[in-house]
Amino acid sequence: MKLPGQDVIARQADEHLVTHRVTLPRKMVEHPIRQVGKRLLMALLVLVVTAFVVYADRGGYDDNADGSLDLLDCFYYATVTLSTTGYGDITPVSDAARLTNIFVITPLRVLFLIILVGTTLEALTERTREEWRLNRWRSTLRDHTVVVGYGTKGRSAIKTVCATGLRKEQVVVVDPSNKAVDAATADGFAGVVGDATRSEVLKRAEVFRAKQVIIATQRDDTAVLVTLTARQLNRNAKIVAAVREEENAPLLKQSGADAVITSASAAGRLLGLSVLSPAAGMVMEDLIQQGSGLDIVERPAIKAEVGKKPRELDDLVVSVVRGHRVLGYDDPDVGTVQLTDRLITIVRATPVTQVTPDIRPLPRP
């Protein structure tokens, strides 16, 4: 008889067991049963080859039962020999048979044992190998990107940053769902299963050494808690969070987010723009899809551009980042381009188009 709440306690215990689990992407995705089947087929092939080798030189063997060997005797001898049982009822007596045992049968015996024992050894060494990979991964992970939430928003954010040149090895996904993390590792990203509102989980993702954190959770209250935890662990990382309700955006900024994207409002504005002008909506959608068509990028000003007005540059400049201010291209305060400026431009996407990230944190109100 189950007590009330017993199912909830069991479910929480199961969730606690998978908390903090780090999963690295795997190159081999072959099913274990298929692997075992292949090894069994290889072992049977070695057995057949050994039996026919003995049968070809059956005159050099002596059988204590009747003195001669038929095909069944050869398979029997191959079986007891490869399994190292060796009853001794069939023995090589001629020089040719003994040489065959030395140079052919013995190597086949070793191969047979390697094939059968290999599966067991692989299972025993898998944990050690995985631990070594995790230690090596942690020691080499620096200035990476932590993405909390691998839903539609999280996947789109990763796709965008990877289109700018970020390597998959530099992305760590954190999600409480095993299925989401499995999907992330299948896509080539490292994953951590757990609740990102807990500092232990973010520490597993090495957030204290991360360069930027993208928070794309399903709930706004969860995004606030994750932002607070991430900011506490890393004071210098750039934190960008998404919220559903615009009224929660100030709360995210107070929690430590450098930039807050209101997903519902952004989608609504794009819908309204598409109604008023479908062509303008298509252009805006093209701009936010990194790596195709037109891209909006931020880059530092070069010496050849210093002293010129934004409209005089080869690239289409839409804004100038000067210090902590973002100025429009036609703002009178811009004047001419300075060497310390960063330019937000619209360019034609090419395979080599990359965004040069700003290492400075964005200003907080």
Residue frames as qw, qx, qy, qz and C-alpha x, y, z in Angstrom:
[[0.000, 0.888, 0.460, 0.000, 0.00, 0.00, 0.00],
 [0.439, 0.325, 0.002, 0.838, 1.46, 3.37, -1.05],
 [0.203, -0.629, -0.427, 0.617, 1.26, 6.37, 1.22],
 [0.300, 0.919, 0.254, 0.020, 0.08, 9.75, -0.13],
 [0.039, 0.945, -0.307, -0.108, 2.86, 11.62, -1.83],
 [0.754, -0.316, 0.522, 0.245, 5.00, 8.49, -2.22],
 [0.705, 0.517, 0.355, 0.332, 5.02, 8.80, -6.02],
 [0.148, 0.971, -0.065, 0.179, 6.13, 12.43, -5.79],
 [0.501, -0.736, 0.447, 0.086, 8.99, 11.52, -3.45],
 [0.804, 0.007, 0.517, 0.292, 10.11, 8.72, -5.75],
 [0.549, 0.745, 0.231, 0.299, 9.99, 11.01, -8.75],
 [0.088, -0.964, 0.230, -0.098, 12.05, 13.66, -6.94],
 [0.685, -0.488, 0.509, 0.187, 14.58, 11.00, -5.97],
 [0.768, 0.338, 0.426, 0.338, 14.89, 9.94, -9.60],
 [0.310, 0.916, 0.045, 0.251, 15.40, 13.55, -10.67],
 [0.386, -0.854, 0.347, 0.030, 18.08, 13.96, -7.99],
 [0.828, -0.151, 0.462, 0.280, 19.95, 10.95, -9.36],
 [0.643, 0.503, 0.340, 0.467, 20.33, 12.53, -12.81],
 [0.057, -0.998, -0.012, 0.032, 21.12, 16.02, -11.48],
 [0.266, -0.807, 0.457, 0.264, 24.58, 17.37, -12.34],
 [0.803, 0.065, 0.524, 0.277, 25.21, 14.73, -15.02],
 [0.126, 0.721, -0.369, -0.573, 27.53, 16.02, -17.72],
 [0.810, 0.301, 0.495, 0.090, 27.19, 14.44, -21.16],
 [0.090, -0.576, 0.477, 0.658, 29.73, 14.95, -23.93],
 [0.731, 0.481, -0.147, -0.461, 28.91, 14.39, -27.61],
 [0.703, -0.191, 0.672, 0.134, 29.67, 10.89, -28.85],
 [0.229, 0.486, -0.593, -0.600, 31.08, 10.06, -32.25],
 [0.191, -0.001, -0.957, -0.218, 29.85, 6.43, -32.26],
 [0.552, -0.016, 0.235, -0.800, 26.10, 6.03, -32.17],
 [0.529, 0.080, -0.788, -0.306, 25.86, 2.35, -33.18],
 [0.782, -0.409, -0.011, -0.470, 23.38, 0.29, -31.17],
 [0.340, -0.540, 0.751, -0.173, 25.04, -2.01, -28.55],
 [0.838, 0.112, 0.506, -0.170, 23.15, -5.10, -29.77],
 [0.722, 0.687, -0.086, -0.013, 24.50, -4.48, -33.27],
 [0.066, 0.769, -0.621, 0.137, 28.03, -4.19, -31.89],
 [0.585, -0.293, 0.730, -0.197, 27.70, -7.50, -30.02],
 [0.856, 0.391, 0.298, -0.157, 26.22, -9.16, -33.10],
 [0.524, 0.779, -0.344, 0.016, 29.16, -8.06, -35.24],
 [0.145, -0.630, 0.741, -0.182, 31.64, -9.44, -32.73],
 [0.756, -0.037, 0.616, -0.218, 29.82, -12.76, -32.55],
 [0.804, 0.585, 0.054, -0.092, 29.89, -13.03, -36.34],
 [0.279, 0.782, -0.547, 0.105, 33.62, -12.29, -36.32],
 [0.449, -0.429, 0.751, -0.227, 34.18, -14.96, -33.65],
 [0.852, 0.226, 0.439, -0.174, 32.21, -17.52, -35.69],
 [0.639, 0.739, -0.213, -0.028, 34.23, -16.62, -38.79],
 [0.020, -0.687, 0.709, -0.157, 37.48, -17.21, -36.87],
 [0.678, -0.156, 0.675, -0.247, 36.10, -20.56, -35.67],
 [0.847, 0.474, 0.199, -0.138, 35.21, -21.67, -39.22],
 [0.429, 0.791, -0.435, 0.047, 38.58, -20.58, -40.60],
 [0.282, -0.553, 0.758, -0.201, 40.38, -22.52, -37.85],
 [0.806, 0.062, 0.545, -0.222, 38.31, -25.65, -38.49],
 [0.796, 0.604, 0.023, -0.041, 39.10, -25.61, -42.23],
 [0.155, 0.781, -0.596, 0.104, 42.80, -24.97, -41.56],
 [0.501, -0.336, 0.772, -0.201, 42.87, -28.11, -39.39],
 [0.839, 0.317, 0.392, -0.206, 40.82, -30.05, -41.95],
 [0.577, 0.759, -0.291, -0.079, 43.25, -29.13, -44.71],
 [0.255, 0.554, -0.758, 0.231, 46.08, -30.72, -42.67],
 [0.822, -0.334, 0.136, -0.441, 44.00, -33.46, -41.00],
 [0.910, 0.177, -0.353, 0.122, 46.59, -36.09, -41.82],
 [0.368, 0.441, -0.529, 0.625, 49.00, -34.52, -39.35],
 [0.462, -0.414, 0.365, -0.694, 46.65, -34.95, -36.38],
 [0.328, -0.014, -0.942, 0.072, 45.93, -37.98, -34.23],
 [0.615, -0.375, -0.030, -0.693, 42.52, -38.73, -32.73],
 [0.186, -0.281, 0.877, -0.343, 42.57, -41.01, -29.68],
 [0.726, 0.170, 0.398, -0.534, 39.12, -42.30, -30.65],
 [0.879, 0.364, 0.307, -0.026, 39.65, -43.64, -34.18],
 [0.639, -0.238, 0.379, 0.625, 42.96, -42.18, -35.34],
 [0.275, 0.321, 0.484, 0.766, 41.49, -40.06, -38.18],
 [0.068, 0.433, 0.313, -0.842, 39.72, -36.69, -38.39],
 [0.222, 0.590, 0.665, 0.401, 36.59, -35.79, -40.28],
 [0.043, 0.564, 0.126, 0.815, 35.04, -32.29, -40.64],
 [0.597, -0.713, -0.239, -0.279, 33.11, -32.64, -37.36],
 [0.803, -0.344, -0.162, 0.459, 36.32, -33.57, -35.53],
 [0.440, 0.279, 0.032, 0.853, 38.01, -30.49, -37.00],
 [0.253, -0.680, -0.156, -0.670, 35.24, -28.20, -35.75],
 [0.778, -0.588, -0.223, 0.019, 35.42, -29.91, -32.35],
 [0.735, -0.110, -0.101, 0.662, 39.19, -29.42, -32.19],
 [0.197, 0.477, 0.092, 0.851, 38.87, -25.76, -33.28],
 [0.469, -0.727, -0.234, -0.445, 36.26, -25.11, -30.59],
 [0.799, -0.551, -0.139, 0.195, 38.19, -26.63, -27.67],
 [0.664, 0.072, -0.008, 0.744, 41.42, -25.03, -28.89],
 [0.078, 0.570, 0.122, 0.809, 40.11, -21.49, -29.36],
 [0.563, -0.716, -0.140, -0.388, 38.34, -21.64, -26.01],
 [0.113, 0.599, -0.692, 0.387, 41.64, -22.84, -24.44],
 [0.870, -0.294, 0.170, -0.358, 39.86, -25.93, -23.06],
 [0.347, 0.588, -0.730, -0.018, 42.25, -28.42, -24.70],
 [0.904, -0.252, 0.189, -0.288, 41.07, -31.92, -23.74],
 [0.197, -0.589, 0.767, 0.163, 44.04, -33.52, -25.46],
 [0.772, 0.181, 0.600, -0.103, 42.05, -36.18, -27.31],
 [0.698, 0.651, 0.180, 0.237, 43.06, -34.68, -30.66],
 [0.427, -0.747, 0.252, 0.443, 46.71, -33.62, -30.94],
 [0.555, 0.774, -0.284, -0.112, 49.03, -32.49, -33.75],
 [0.869, -0.305, 0.328, 0.210, 51.70, -35.14, -34.32],
 [0.732, 0.407, 0.206, 0.506, 53.37, -34.14, -37.61],
 [0.404, -0.248, -0.014, 0.880, 55.82, -31.25, -37.99],
 [0.006, -0.337, -0.434, -0.836, 53.53, -29.47, -40.45],
 [0.426, -0.678, -0.554, -0.228, 50.58, -29.68, -38.06],
 [0.551, -0.567, -0.296, 0.535, 52.66, -28.34, -35.18],
 [0.284, -0.039, 0.173, 0.942, 54.00, -25.45, -37.29],
 [0.179, -0.520, -0.535, -0.641, 50.41, -24.68, -38.30],
 [0.514, -0.695, -0.490, 0.109, 49.43, -24.57, -34.63],
 [0.497, -0.381, -0.119, 0.770, 52.31, -22.21, -33.86],
 [0.154, -0.109, 0.262, 0.947, 51.86, -19.72, -36.69],
 [0.290, -0.290, -0.540, -0.735, 48.13, -20.02, -37.52],
 [0.527, -0.518, -0.667, -0.096, 46.06, -21.66, -34.77],
 [0.451, -0.402, -0.427, 0.672, 47.65, -19.76, -31.87],
 [0.026, -0.037, 0.073, 0.996, 47.15, -16.29, -33.47],
 [0.406, -0.360, -0.572, -0.615, 43.57, -17.27, -34.29],
 [0.530, -0.476, -0.659, 0.241, 43.09, -18.31, -30.66],
 [0.272, -0.283, -0.249, 0.885, 44.33, -14.91, -29.49],
 [0.165, -0.117, -0.340, -0.918, 42.08, -13.12, -32.00],
 [0.473, -0.429, -0.715, -0.283, 39.11, -15.20, -30.89],
 [0.458, -0.484, -0.556, 0.496, 39.67, -14.29, -27.24],
 [0.134, -0.139, -0.021, 0.981, 40.13, -10.60, -28.08],
 [0.282, -0.278, -0.514, -0.761, 36.82, -10.55, -29.95],
 [0.546, -0.511, -0.655, -0.110, 34.86, -12.22, -27.15],
 [0.497, -0.473, -0.413, 0.599, 36.54, -10.47, -24.25],
 [0.219, 0.194, 0.142, 0.946, 36.59, -7.10, -26.06],
 [0.337, -0.619, -0.436, -0.559, 32.93, -6.43, -25.32],
 [0.664, -0.620, -0.372, 0.189, 33.44, -7.00, -21.60],
 [0.550, -0.185, -0.072, 0.811, 36.61, -4.93, -21.54],
 [0.063, 0.413, 0.285, 0.863, 34.88, -2.10, -23.38],
 [0.480, -0.707, -0.411, -0.318, 32.08, -2.05, -20.83],
 [0.701, -0.516, -0.259, 0.419, 34.56, -2.05, -17.95],
 [0.473, -0.121, 0.067, 0.870, 36.70, 0.74, -19.39],
 [0.067, 0.688, 0.470, 0.548, 33.81, 2.95, -20.57],
 [0.403, -0.876, -0.259, 0.055, 33.45, 4.65, -17.19],
 [0.599, -0.474, 0.142, 0.629, 37.20, 5.32, -16.93],
 [0.388, 0.246, 0.448, 0.767, 37.33, 6.65, -20.49],
 [0.087, -0.808, -0.444, -0.376, 34.31, 8.89, -19.91],
 [0.504, -0.803, -0.129, 0.290, 35.85, 10.26, -16.70],
 [0.561, -0.221, 0.280, 0.747, 39.06, 11.01, -18.56],
 [0.216, 0.520, 0.489, 0.666, 37.13, 12.83, -21.30],
 [0.274, -0.885, -0.357, -0.118, 35.28, 14.91, -18.70],
 [0.569, -0.648, 0.032, 0.506, 38.51, 15.89, -16.93],
 [0.466, 0.023, 0.404, 0.787, 40.15, 16.81, -20.21],
 [0.051, 0.708, 0.513, 0.482, 37.04, 18.76, -21.28],
 [0.384, -0.884, -0.242, 0.116, 37.02, 20.75, -18.04],
 [0.585, -0.477, 0.161, 0.636, 40.74, 21.54, -18.24],
 [0.353, 0.105, 0.477, 0.798, 40.47, 22.93, -21.79],
 [0.011, 0.767, 0.591, 0.251, 37.15, 24.78, -21.48],
 [0.272, -0.401, -0.159, 0.860, 37.68, 28.54, -21.41],
 [0.176, 0.344, -0.128, -0.913, 35.66, 31.56, -22.58],
 [0.020, 0.231, 0.916, 0.327, 32.81, 29.32, -23.71],
 [0.417, -0.181, -0.149, -0.878, 29.08, 29.93, -24.12],
 [0.092, 0.167, 0.920, -0.343, 26.56, 28.43, -21.71],
 [0.408, -0.170, -0.417, -0.795, 23.04, 28.04, -23.07],
 [0.227, 0.088, 0.809, -0.536, 20.31, 27.36, -20.50],
 [0.619, 0.451, 0.416, -0.491, 17.36, 25.71, -22.19],
 [0.154, -0.198, 0.780, 0.574, 17.49, 23.70, -25.42],
 [0.463, 0.584, 0.615, -0.256, 14.05, 24.49, -26.71],
 [0.527, 0.718, 0.346, 0.295, 13.19, 26.47, -29.82],
 [0.026, -0.991, 0.112, -0.062, 14.76, 29.67, -28.48],
 [0.583, -0.622, 0.476, 0.214, 17.90, 27.95, -27.24],
 [0.743, 0.167, 0.532, 0.371, 18.48, 26.04, -30.48],
 [0.400, 0.851, 0.218, 0.262, 17.97, 29.20, -32.55],
 [0.235, -0.940, 0.245, 0.043, 20.41, 31.13, -30.36],
 [0.682, -0.369, 0.550, 0.309, 23.05, 28.43, -30.70],
 [0.674, 0.478, 0.456, 0.331, 22.55, 28.29, -34.45],
 [0.191, 0.969, 0.051, 0.146, 23.09, 32.04, -34.67],
 [0.357, -0.834, 0.407, 0.107, 26.27, 32.18, -32.58],
 [0.739, -0.127, 0.586, 0.307, 27.72, 29.14, -34.35],
 [0.591, 0.701, 0.323, 0.234, 27.04, 30.82, -37.71],
 [0.039, 0.981, -0.177, 0.073, 29.42, 33.58, -36.64],
 [0.498, 0.582, -0.598, 0.235, 32.32, 31.18, -36.17],
 [0.497, -0.500, 0.568, -0.425, 31.83, 29.79, -32.65],
 [0.373, 0.216, -0.897, -0.104, 32.94, 26.15, -32.48],
 [0.754, -0.368, -0.394, -0.375, 30.56, 23.52, -31.12],
 [0.688, -0.095, -0.562, 0.449, 33.19, 22.53, -28.56],
 [0.148, 0.121, -0.310, 0.931, 32.74, 25.99, -27.02],
 [0.531, -0.310, -0.160, -0.772, 29.03, 25.55, -26.30],
 [0.102, -0.055, -0.927, 0.357, 27.59, 23.90, -23.18],
 [0.480, -0.376, -0.413, -0.677, 23.84, 23.25, -22.93],
 [0.049, -0.002, 0.797, -0.602, 22.07, 23.08, -19.57],
 [0.579, -0.176, -0.340, -0.720, 18.56, 21.64, -19.41],
 [0.518, -0.246, 0.659, -0.486, 16.56, 19.65, -16.82],
 [0.893, 0.259, 0.117, -0.350, 15.25, 17.29, -19.52],
 [0.621, -0.280, 0.672, 0.290, 17.27, 14.21, -20.43],
 [0.642, 0.540, 0.509, 0.196, 15.74, 14.21, -23.91],
 [0.212, 0.977, -0.021, -0.014, 16.79, 17.81, -24.52],
 [0.327, -0.743, 0.551, 0.192, 20.37, 17.13, -23.44],
 [0.695, 0.039, 0.677, 0.239, 20.48, 13.96, -25.55],
 [0.532, 0.775, 0.314, 0.129, 19.36, 16.04, -28.53],
 [0.022, -0.962, 0.256, 0.088, 22.08, 18.61, -27.77],
 [0.507, -0.490, 0.668, 0.236, 24.82, 15.97, -27.58],
 [0.698, 0.363, 0.586, 0.191, 23.53, 14.43, -30.80],
 [0.374, 0.916, 0.112, 0.097, 24.01, 17.85, -32.40],
 [0.693, 0.373, -0.239, 0.568, 27.61, 17.94, -31.17],
 [0.136, -0.719, 0.244, -0.637, 27.31, 20.04, -27.99],
 [0.292, 0.016, -0.818, 0.495, 28.27, 19.16, -24.43],
 [0.489, -0.538, -0.338, -0.597, 25.27, 18.94, -22.11],
 [0.053, 0.114, -0.751, 0.648, 24.51, 19.11, -18.40],
 [0.447, -0.490, -0.667, -0.339, 21.30, 17.59, -17.05],
 [0.361, -0.359, -0.597, 0.621, 19.95, 19.56, -14.12],
 [0.062, -0.911, -0.408, 0.003, 18.12, 22.59, -12.77],
 [0.499, 0.443, -0.051, 0.743, 20.10, 25.69, -13.78],
 [0.320, -0.832, -0.024, -0.453, 18.72, 27.65, -10.82],
 [0.831, -0.532, 0.072, 0.145, 21.08, 25.62, -8.62],
 [0.016, 0.882, -0.453, -0.131, 24.67, 26.78, -8.46],
 [0.615, -0.302, 0.715, 0.138, 26.00, 23.18, -8.46],
 [0.719, 0.492, 0.482, 0.097, 24.52, 22.62, -11.90],
 [0.350, 0.933, -0.071, 0.036, 25.98, 25.81, -13.37],
 [0.337, -0.731, 0.582, 0.120, 29.35, 24.97, -11.82],
 [0.747, 0.048, 0.642, 0.164, 29.25, 21.68, -13.73],
 [0.581, 0.735, 0.291, 0.191, 28.86, 23.76, -16.88],
 [0.591, -0.117, 0.014, 0.798, 31.94, 25.77, -15.82],
 [0.107, 0.888, 0.373, 0.247, 29.87, 28.95, -15.88],
 [0.410, -0.845, 0.039, 0.340, 32.44, 30.76, -13.72],
 [0.424, -0.352, 0.504, 0.665, 34.84, 30.56, -16.69],
 [0.442, 0.595, 0.626, 0.245, 32.25, 31.29, -19.39],
 [0.210, -0.014, 0.185, 0.960, 32.40, 34.35, -21.59],
 [0.411, -0.069, -0.151, -0.896, 28.68, 34.59, -22.23],
 [0.184, 0.203, 0.916, -0.293, 25.49, 33.01, -20.93],
 [0.366, -0.112, -0.453, -0.805, 22.29, 32.68, -22.95],
 [0.241, 0.143, 0.808, -0.517, 19.16, 32.06, -20.87],
 [0.441, 0.014, -0.500, -0.745, 16.27, 30.65, -22.89],
 [0.108, 0.117, 0.919, -0.361, 14.04, 29.00, -20.30],
 [0.124, -0.470, -0.768, -0.417, 10.33, 28.36, -20.67],
 [0.346, -0.807, -0.474, 0.056, 9.29, 30.38, -17.60],
 [0.148, 0.821, -0.119, 0.539, 10.13, 33.98, -16.69],
 [0.608, -0.737, 0.218, -0.200, 10.54, 33.24, -12.97],
 [0.932, -0.107, 0.174, 0.298, 13.03, 30.51, -13.82],
 [0.567, 0.613, 0.010, 0.551, 14.94, 32.95, -16.03],
 [0.212, -0.875, 0.172, -0.401, 15.20, 35.40, -13.12],
 [0.804, -0.531, 0.267, -0.003, 16.60, 32.75, -10.75],
 [0.877, 0.193, 0.156, 0.410, 19.06, 31.47, -13.36],
 [0.325, 0.789, -0.052, 0.518, 20.24, 35.02, -14.04],
 [0.450, -0.818, 0.237, -0.269, 20.81, 35.69, -10.35],
 [0.899, -0.303, 0.278, 0.150, 22.74, 32.44, -9.92],
 [0.770, 0.415, 0.128, 0.468, 24.85, 32.93, -13.05],
 [0.132, 0.863, -0.116, 0.473, 25.69, 36.52, -12.15],
 [0.633, -0.719, 0.257, -0.126, 26.71, 35.46, -8.67],
 [0.901, -0.125, 0.302, 0.286, 29.10, 32.84, -10.08],
 [0.577, 0.186, 0.317, 0.730, 30.49, 35.04, -12.86],
 [0.047, -0.769, -0.236, 0.592, 30.62, 38.81, -12.50],
 [0.061, -0.527, 0.423, 0.735, 32.19, 39.44, -15.91],
 [0.292, 0.215, 0.862, 0.355, 30.21, 37.20, -18.26],
 [0.318, 0.059, -0.230, -0.918, 27.78, 38.75, -20.73],
 [0.223, 0.276, 0.902, -0.247, 24.33, 37.45, -19.84],
 [0.351, 0.031, -0.367, -0.861, 21.48, 37.62, -22.34],
 [0.229, 0.210, 0.890, -0.335, 18.05, 36.38, -21.30],
 [0.258, -0.232, -0.595, -0.725, 14.68, 35.90, -22.97],
 [0.223, 0.219, 0.693, -0.650, 11.35, 36.52, -21.29],
 [0.116, 0.487, 0.809, 0.308, 7.79, 36.02, -22.43],
 [0.100, -0.890, -0.444, 0.009, 6.20, 39.03, -20.73],
 [0.372, 0.634, -0.068, 0.674, 7.60, 42.52, -21.30],
 [0.437, -0.812, 0.050, -0.383, 6.77, 43.57, -17.74],
 [0.892, -0.409, 0.084, 0.176, 9.37, 41.08, -16.47],
 [0.682, 0.547, -0.099, 0.475, 12.22, 42.57, -18.51],
 [0.065, -0.813, 0.310, -0.488, 13.22, 45.18, -15.86],
 [0.809, -0.498, 0.265, -0.165, 13.34, 42.43, -13.25],
 [0.936, 0.181, 0.054, 0.296, 15.77, 40.45, -15.42],
 [0.410, 0.702, -0.189, 0.550, 18.02, 43.49, -15.82],
 [0.412, -0.744, 0.313, -0.423, 17.99, 44.10, -12.08],
 [0.947, -0.256, 0.192, -0.018, 18.95, 40.45, -11.60],
 [0.475, -0.559, 0.524, 0.433, 22.11, 40.95, -13.64],
 [0.687, 0.432, 0.515, 0.275, 21.19, 40.42, -17.28],
 [0.255, -0.325, 0.274, 0.868, 23.08, 42.62, -19.74],
 [0.328, 0.093, -0.433, -0.834, 20.36, 42.34, -22.37],
 [0.419, 0.240, 0.788, -0.381, 16.78, 41.09, -22.23],
 [0.202, 0.013, -0.659, -0.724, 14.79, 39.96, -25.26],
 [0.545, 0.190, 0.510, -0.638, 11.01, 39.87, -24.98],
 [0.195, 0.005, 0.899, 0.392, 10.12, 36.96, -27.21],
 [0.233, 0.626, 0.739, -0.091, 6.35, 37.52, -27.29],
 [0.116, 0.854, 0.099, -0.498, 6.64, 41.24, -28.01],
 [0.119, -0.487, 0.623, 0.600, 9.34, 40.72, -30.64],
 [0.223, 0.221, 0.901, 0.299, 7.21, 38.15, -32.44],
 [0.185, 0.764, 0.567, -0.247, 4.19, 40.45, -32.21],
 [0.030, 0.770, -0.174, -0.613, 6.09, 43.39, -33.68],
 [0.140, -0.241, 0.793, 0.541, 7.30, 41.23, -36.55],
 [0.226, 0.481, 0.845, 0.064, 3.73, 40.08, -37.17],
 [0.137, 0.843, 0.314, -0.414, 2.47, 43.66, -37.19],
 [0.050, -0.628, 0.446, 0.635, 5.25, 44.79, -39.53],
 [0.209, 0.018, 0.890, 0.406, 4.48, 41.90, -41.89],
 [0.236, 0.677, 0.686, -0.125, 0.83, 42.95, -42.00],
 [0.095, 0.871, 0.033, -0.480, 1.72, 46.56, -42.82],
 [0.406, 0.740, -0.468, -0.263, 4.48, 45.61, -45.25],
 [0.989, -0.039, 0.140, 0.009, 5.16, 41.95, -46.08],
 [0.690, 0.569, -0.226, 0.386, 8.39, 42.93, -47.85],
 [0.087, -0.729, 0.441, -0.516, 9.67, 44.78, -44.77],
 [0.829, -0.378, 0.309, -0.273, 8.78, 41.77, -42.64],
 [0.954, 0.242, -0.032, 0.171, 10.79, 39.51, -44.97],
 [0.402, 0.688, -0.353, 0.491, 13.80, 41.85, -44.72],
 [0.418, -0.648, 0.427, -0.472, 13.62, 41.91, -40.92],
 [0.954, -0.162, 0.220, -0.124, 13.36, 38.12, -40.76],
 [0.811, 0.468, -0.168, 0.307, 16.34, 37.87, -43.10],
 [0.095, 0.762, -0.403, 0.498, 18.39, 40.18, -40.87],
 [0.593, -0.530, 0.466, -0.389, 17.80, 38.11, -37.74],
 [0.987, 0.059, 0.148, 0.026, 18.72, 34.87, -39.51],
 [0.218, -0.786, 0.509, 0.276, 22.49, 34.83, -39.29],
 [0.472, -0.253, 0.779, 0.325, 24.47, 33.33, -42.15],
 [0.370, 0.421, 0.740, 0.372, 22.07, 33.84, -45.05],
 [0.147, 0.856, 0.402, 0.291, 21.02, 36.82, -47.14],
 [0.081, 0.746, -0.198, 0.630, 21.68, 40.04, -45.24],
 [0.679, -0.363, -0.511, 0.383, 23.33, 39.98, -41.81],
 [0.162, -0.915, 0.073, -0.361, 23.54, 42.68, -39.19],
 [0.825, -0.066, -0.317, 0.464, 26.97, 42.58, -37.54],
 [0.297, -0.950, 0.089, 0.021, 28.98, 44.59, -35.04],
 [0.835, 0.186, -0.056, 0.515, 32.64, 45.24, -35.76],
 [0.405, -0.659, -0.036, 0.633, 35.38, 47.64, -34.67],
 [0.388, 0.913, -0.015, -0.127, 36.16, 50.69, -36.78],
 [0.831, 0.063, 0.144, 0.534, 39.37, 50.49, -38.84],
 [0.346, -0.485, 0.068, 0.800, 41.97, 53.21, -39.37],
 [0.169, 0.170, 0.572, 0.785, 40.85, 53.85, -42.95],
 [0.176, -0.681, -0.642, -0.304, 37.37, 54.77, -41.67],
 [0.379, -0.583, -0.360, 0.622, 38.50, 57.21, -38.95],
 [0.079, -0.363, 0.092, 0.924, 37.48, 60.80, -39.68],
 [0.183, -0.158, -0.668, -0.703, 34.70, 59.85, -42.08],
 [0.566, -0.054, 0.244, -0.786, 30.97, 60.13, -41.54],
 [0.571, 0.029, 0.802, -0.172, 28.97, 56.89, -41.23],
 [0.692, 0.613, 0.264, -0.274, 27.27, 57.51, -44.61],
 [0.330, 0.796, -0.464, -0.205, 30.66, 57.80, -46.32],
 [0.412, -0.386, 0.826, 0.009, 31.76, 54.27, -45.40],
 [0.304, 0.168, -0.812, -0.470, 31.59, 51.32, -47.80],
 [0.168, -0.289, -0.934, 0.127, 29.41, 49.28, -45.41],
 [0.332, -0.607, -0.367, -0.622, 25.85, 50.27, -44.60],
 [0.223, 0.013, -0.663, 0.714, 26.19, 51.64, -41.05],
 [0.373, -0.638, -0.550, -0.389, 22.98, 51.78, -39.00],
 [0.535, -0.838, -0.056, -0.087, 24.40, 52.63, -35.57],
 [0.437, 0.556, -0.502, 0.498, 27.65, 53.59, -33.87],
 [0.759, -0.570, -0.292, 0.115, 28.58, 52.23, -30.43],
 [0.314, 0.613, -0.320, 0.650, 30.67, 54.86, -28.65],
 [0.121, -0.319, 0.655, -0.674, 31.54, 54.11, -25.05],
 [0.172, 0.245, 0.896, -0.328, 28.30, 53.03, -23.40],
 [0.428, 0.524, 0.178, -0.715, 26.10, 54.85, -25.91],
 [0.456, 0.268, 0.766, 0.365, 24.42, 53.45, -29.02],
 [0.156, 0.581, -0.010, -0.799, 23.99, 56.29, -31.52],
 [0.699, 0.577, 0.419, -0.053, 22.05, 56.24, -34.78],
 [0.643, 0.172, 0.329, 0.670, 23.96, 56.85, -37.99],
 [0.141, 0.689, 0.281, 0.653, 22.28, 60.26, -38.37],
 [0.501, -0.774, -0.303, 0.242, 22.73, 61.32, -34.74],
 [0.216, 0.922, -0.153, 0.281, 24.47, 64.74, -34.62],
 [0.557, -0.729, 0.397, -0.031, 26.62, 63.49, -31.71],
 [0.929, 0.080, 0.260, 0.251, 28.27, 60.92, -33.99],
 [0.018, 0.861, -0.343, -0.376, 30.08, 63.43, -36.18],
 [0.574, 0.544, -0.597, -0.134, 32.88, 61.36, -37.68],
 [0.955, -0.151, -0.257, 0.010, 34.00, 57.83, -36.91],
 [0.237, -0.796, 0.527, -0.183, 36.59, 57.45, -34.14],
 [0.416, 0.381, -0.825, 0.015, 39.11, 54.63, -33.77],
 [0.121, -0.071, 0.863, -0.486, 37.51, 53.42, -30.54],
 [0.653, 0.142, 0.073, -0.740, 34.03, 53.20, -32.10],
 [0.313, 0.062, 0.942, 0.106, 32.25, 49.97, -32.93],
 [0.382, 0.200, -0.315, -0.845, 30.02, 49.96, -35.97],
 [0.546, 0.255, 0.761, -0.240, 26.75, 48.09, -36.41],
 [0.230, 0.409, -0.504, -0.725, 26.47, 47.42, -40.12],
 [0.835, 0.297, 0.362, -0.291, 24.34, 45.48, -42.58],
 [0.001, -0.537, 0.739, 0.407, 26.41, 43.26, -44.87],
 [0.822, 0.226, -0.356, -0.384, 25.82, 40.52, -47.42],
 [0.792, -0.402, 0.448, -0.104, 26.29, 37.15, -45.70],
 [0.607, 0.550, -0.571, -0.057, 29.30, 35.14, -46.91],
 [0.899, -0.153, -0.391, 0.124, 30.98, 31.96, -45.58],
 [0.566, 0.095, -0.381, 0.725, 33.63, 34.16, -43.93],
 [0.234, -0.643, -0.039, -0.728, 31.26, 36.73, -42.39],
 [0.574, -0.301, -0.661, 0.377, 31.77, 36.72, -38.64],
 [0.297, -0.891, -0.126, -0.320, 30.69, 38.91, -35.78],
 [0.440, 0.297, -0.535, 0.657, 33.48, 40.32, -33.66],
 [0.503, -0.677, -0.537, -0.001, 32.03, 40.10, -30.16],
 [0.066, -0.778, 0.213, -0.587, 32.28, 43.01, -27.76],
 [0.591, -0.033, -0.698, 0.403, 34.28, 41.89, -24.75],
 [0.054, -0.152, 0.402, -0.901, 32.90, 44.71, -22.61],
 [0.029, 0.465, 0.853, -0.233, 29.74, 44.15, -20.57],
 [0.026, -0.614, -0.449, -0.649, 26.73, 46.12, -21.69],
 [0.060, -0.251, 0.373, -0.891, 25.71, 49.01, -19.43],
 [0.262, -0.470, -0.839, 0.080, 23.10, 48.22, -16.79],
 [0.184, -0.712, -0.200, -0.647, 20.50, 50.75, -15.76]]
